[in-house]
């Protein structure tokens, strides 16, 4: 029987949160800070557990990227992946080496992330990994501020894995995560690895 490796992205496979990095990459640091200033009241509500992460992420992504074409967003995601995410200093190279060793042994590797598909997909493709993440919704190939899927965090991570994989086919399920948002993903693991920098 095979081994399945489920790996969180932000703070686990890479050392930082990719969401603000992507905003900075596309919009610049001034617009990044402007958005965070304008959304500071609801960001506070989020950290007080009075607002869910999906609502916050939609509002912020809408502010920065609404009305952009799908092809332009996907191109931006690829550029961001190649120019920022794949930098040696940002990747958790020790973990990446582990994942590559698992892959050589025949394991299936899946990145399970709340981050957005436009940069998770090219990152995963670069290493021939599978991915489950938050996906953008387009109307006539234009982004209008909605997600095609639920925000892939907390219990949704577990739901997405169970929907995508028949876990009875795997002898071992190895999970890597770093935060409270991975606790339900960890429930699926026969081996659980908490990553701390």
C-alpha positions in Angstrom: 0.0 0.0 0.0 1.1 3.5 -0.8 2.0 6.4 1.5 0.1 9.8 1.2 1.9 12.9 2.4 -0.3 16.0 3.2 1.6 19.2 3.5 0.4 22.7 4.5 1.9 25.5 2.6 2.2 28.9 4.4 4.5 28.7 7.5 5.2 25.0 6.7 6.6 24.4 3.2 7.4 28.1 2.8 8.5 30.2 5.8 6.0 33.1 5.4 2.4 33.9 4.5 2.1 33.9 0.8 -1.0 36.1 0.7 0.6 39.5 1.6 3.6 38.5 -0.4 1.5 38.2 -3.5 -0.3 41.5 -2.9 3.1 43.2 -2.5 4.4 41.5 -5.6 1.5 42.8 -7.8 0.3 46.0 -6.1 3.5 47.3 -4.3 4.1 47.9 -0.6 2.1 51.2 -0.4 -1.2 49.6 -1.7 -0.5 46.6 0.5 -0.4 48.8 3.6 -3.3 50.9 2.4 -5.5 47.8 2.2 -4.4 46.5 5.6 -5.2 50.0 7.0 -8.6 50.1 5.5 -9.4 46.6 6.5 -7.9 46.9 10.0 -11.3 46.9 11.8 -12.4 43.6 10.2 -8.9 42.2 10.6 -9.2 42.8 14.4 -12.6 41.1 14.3 -11.0 38.1 12.6 -8.3 37.9 15.3 -11.0 38.1 18.0 -12.7 35.2 16.3 -15.7 37.4 15.5 -15.3 37.1 11.7 -14.4 34.0 9.7 -11.3 33.8 7.6 -13.1 33.2 4.3 -15.1 36.5 4.6 -11.9 38.5 5.4 -10.0 36.8 2.5 -12.7 37.5 0.0 -13.0 41.2 1.0 -9.3 41.7 0.8 -8.8 39.8 -2.4 -11.7 41.7 -3.9 -10.1 45.0 -2.9 -6.8 44.2 -4.6 -7.8 42.1 -7.6 -11.5 42.6 -8.6 -12.2 42.9 -12.3 -8.9 41.4 -13.4 -9.0 38.8 -16.2 -8.5 35.2 -15.4 -5.6 34.9 -17.8 -3.9 37.9 -16.2 -4.3 36.6 -12.6 -3.0 33.2 -13.6 0.0 34.8 -15.3 0.6 36.9 -12.2 0.4 33.7 -10.1 3.0 32.0 -12.2 5.3 35.0 -12.1 4.9 35.2 -8.3 5.7 31.5 -8.0 8.8 31.7 -10.1 10.2 35.0 -8.9 9.2 34.8 -5.2 8.0 31.4 -3.9 10.7 29.3 -5.4 13.5 31.4 -3.9 15.8 29.2 -1.9 15.6 31.5 1.1 11.7 31.3 1.3 11.3 27.6 0.9 11.7 25.3 3.9 14.4 23.3 2.2 14.7 20.7 5.0 11.0 19.8 4.6 11.2 20.0 0.8 14.1 17.4 0.9 11.9 15.2 3.0 9.0 15.5 0.5 11.3 14.7 -2.4 12.6 11.6 -0.6 9.0 10.5 0.1 8.3 11.0 -3.6 11.3 8.9 -4.7 10.0 6.1 -2.5 6.7 6.2 -4.3 4.6 8.4 -2.0 1.9 10.7 -3.3 2.4 14.3 -2.1 -0.4 16.8 -1.8 -0.2 20.5 -0.8 -3.3 21.3 1.3 -3.6 25.1 1.6 -5.9 28.0 2.3 -3.9 30.0 -0.2 -5.1 30.7 -3.7 -4.9 28.3 -6.6 -3.2 30.9 -9.0 0.1 30.4 -7.2 -0.4 27.1 -5.4 -1.0 25.3 -8.7 2.2 26.4 -10.4 4.2 25.7 -7.3 2.8 22.2 -7.0 3.2 21.6 -10.7 6.9 22.5 -10.4 7.5 19.6 -8.1 4.9 17.2 -9.5 2.8 17.4 -6.4 -1.0 17.3 -6.1 -2.8 20.3 -4.5 -6.0 21.2 -2.7 -6.5 24.9 -2.1 -8.8 27.9 -2.3 -10.0 28.5 -5.8 -11.1 31.7 -7.5 -14.4 32.0 -9.3 -14.7 33.9 -12.6 -17.7 35.3 -14.4 -17.0 35.4 -18.2 -13.3 35.0 -17.3 -13.3 38.1 -15.0 -12.7 37.8 -11.3 -15.7 39.4 -9.4 -14.7 38.8 -5.8 -16.0 35.3 -5.2 -14.4 31.9 -4.5 -15.3 28.8 -6.5 -14.6 26.7 -3.3 -14.7 27.3 0.4 -11.6 28.7 2.0 -9.4 25.6 2.3 -8.6 26.0 6.0 -9.5 24.3 9.3 -12.2 21.6 8.9 -12.4 22.3 5.2 -8.9 20.9 4.7 -10.1 17.6 6.2 -13.2 17.6 4.1 -11.3 18.3 0.8 -8.8 15.5 1.5 -11.6 13.0 2.3 -13.5 14.0 -0.9 -10.3 13.8 -3.1 -8.7 10.6 -1.6 -9.8 7.2 -0.5 -7.7 7.0 2.6 -8.2 3.2 2.9 -5.8 2.8 0.0 -2.9 4.2 2.0 -0.8 2.4 4.6 0.6 5.6 6.1 -0.7 9.2 6.0 2.0 11.7 6.9 0.9 15.2 7.7 2.9 18.4 8.0 1.4 21.6 9.4 2.2 24.6 11.6 -0.9 26.2 13.0 -4.3 25.8 14.5 -5.7 25.8 11.0 -4.1 22.4 10.4 -5.6 20.6 13.4 -8.3 18.9 11.5 -5.9 17.9 8.8 -3.7 16.3 11.5 -6.6 14.1 12.5 -6.1 12.2 9.2 -2.5 11.5 9.9 -0.9 8.2 11.1 2.2 10.4 11.5 1.8 14.0 12.5 4.6 16.6 12.1 4.2 20.1 13.5 6.7 22.6 11.9 8.0 25.5 13.9 10.6 28.1 12.7 
